[in-house]
Amino acid sequence: MDKSKELEKASYARVSAISRSVSSRILGEMPEYYLQKGLPLPVEELAGRFGITIKERTDETVRLFSDLHQLGLEGVVRRSREGEEGGVFEWSRPEYEIYVLSQGMRARFTLAHEIAHVVLASQFHDVDKALSLSERESVCDQVAKQLLLPVEVIKQHIKQMVASGLDIENIERMSVQMKVSLSVLISRLRDLAFEGIIMLSGIVLLAKLERSRKRHDNLAPRVASACGPNRWFVPVNVRLSSIGLSGLQQEFHTAPLYEIRRLSEELRTWDYAVNRRSQVRCDVVFKCYTWSPTRSIPEAGRVMLATLDFEQLQS
């Protein structure tokens, strides 16, 4: 393993360990009832337990933080000391205000992310200061996923799916029940599968129209998030066609909306079992939805959820 990979692995392990400590501290404030019943956690109540006031998104708040919002910021934390103008991301006071700029299910993730910032900075101060900016954001993203999708709850859902499998209907149902987006859910499943906490038999991926990270004008259907067995590596932000899913890429543009469809493909992937590139024959089930415009892509478009079940392995 080269040095860059070793550093990346060490950073991931560090971020994971810190995020688990922070989420455990936050979840410790919640009654066991929510975890036992597999219910979505009331993040608004969690905020109150840490002295946080939630400011609802309004036209005025969007205008107030318009510059930050244009840069992609979806939540802002400010001091809430009365009569004093608060600075963004200042942690010296015991009370905070969170302005959530995102909407829908994304707003729950944003709120959980900002709660993580408050708890990390106020109760893990030395750890927070030692993190780089990217590590700090990664920690808070991980904490948000762990709060919205606790491992105990995920295990309950996975156990219920043993008979029917991790199919599109079950993924949709879990997303709705836990009030999280498909992207966040699949990302969380990927983390748990990578850590060996859950076992997945097939691959689940979400594809969106995205721009290339290198060529920002290169708009194409790309893998936005994916999860599956540890044996297979499925990268994100790559064209569907570049990993062998050319038929799926074509269907992304032409398939009827909200209708489950099926096709056969050969996924090109890295096989860790033999440590080489392989082609895997897959039975692909997919469904397309409409999705809302974003800052980076102002036109309304599509999103595709797909499951890949392996039929046979080819060298």
Helices and strands as residue ranges (DSSP letters): H 3-27, H 32-37, H 43-49, E 52-55, H 59-64, H 66-70, E 75-79, E 96-100, H 105-123, H 125-130, H 133-148, H 151-160, H 168-178, H 182-194, E 203-211, E 219-227, E 232-233, G 241-243, H 246-254, E 261-271, E 276-291, E 301-314
